[in-house]
Amino acid sequence: MQKKISELQSAELKLRALLNKRDEINEQAFALRSERDSLNEKKRELQQRLREVRDKRDALVAQMRVHKVKRDELQKKAKELIAYKKGTRGRPLGDLKGEIRAASADAKMLELQQQTVPMSLPKERDLLEKIKAKLTEVDRLKKLLAEEEKVQKEVRGVDQNIDTLFKFADKEHELVVKFSEESQKHHDENNAIMKDIAALAAAADKKHEDFIKLKEDADAVHQKAQDLRGKVIEIKGEKRADRQAEREAIRTVNLATRKALDDKDKKDKAAEDALQTLLKKGKVQIR
């Protein structure tokens, strides 16, 4: 009986130790789970920040592209005007005016000669043809001068337009640079956040792996405790059976003793048998 008690106490101590170990491991697992969840929450916050940064970056890039298109269009128009200006370059106006003055002077000299110098009719007709030719040349040169002056005026307007276009193009370029630099800052922040998210994800995954391992360990200890609990229940069942057997034996001895009271020999023998039985069981009871 003492052996059973000792075995039960040992099993119960081992069971309590296993349950304590299981609870300790579960506490460690729950702590890891909490740390994992905290890391995942930080990761979600960074992911939200990442979306905001990306939206700002993309909006800045879109604005930059709009101004870049405007800048390129303005520069293209300015270059087209430059090409037009080069294509409309003619003779200097001073040369044309000199030629007109010279041709007009020649015509006047011929007219004066025709008016003052006696000559034959054929010579006069020839002189009149020369005068007519000079006057025609003067008219042609004057028309050419008018066209050149018009072109020069247009060219001056073109120069102003070219300057204006380049000024607008420069302003658009400044905006392109501004939005490009701002979008680059957000892009750099985007990359930094992505690295932080990757680090948090790796740390959270490691915490999760450790959590799973501890839960498996706790489950293994729990299973051992369950097995030992079955053994404790079995030992307690055996103890109950032993106590029941003892009570039955004592009851049997008491009945036999009462029946043998009238017979001294039987009484003595019954007492002896009862004593031996009780000595074997470790208990003595006389009623």
Protein Blocks (a to p, Z undefined) as FASTA:
>chain_A
ZZmmmmmmmmmmmmmmmmmmmmmmmmmmmmmmmmmmmmmmmmmmmmmmmmmmmmmmmmmm
mmmmmmmmmmmmmmmmmmmmmmmmmmmpccdfklmmmmmmmmmmmmmmmmmmmmmmgcdf
klmmmmmmmmmmmmmmmmmmmmmmmmmmmmmmmmmmmmmmmmmmmmmmmmmmmmmmmmmm
mmmmmmmmmmmmmmmmmmmmmmmmmmmmmmmmmmmmmmmmmmmmmmmmmmmmmmmmmmmm
mmmmmmmmmmmmmmmmmmmmmpmklmmmmmmmmmmmmmmnopacdZZ
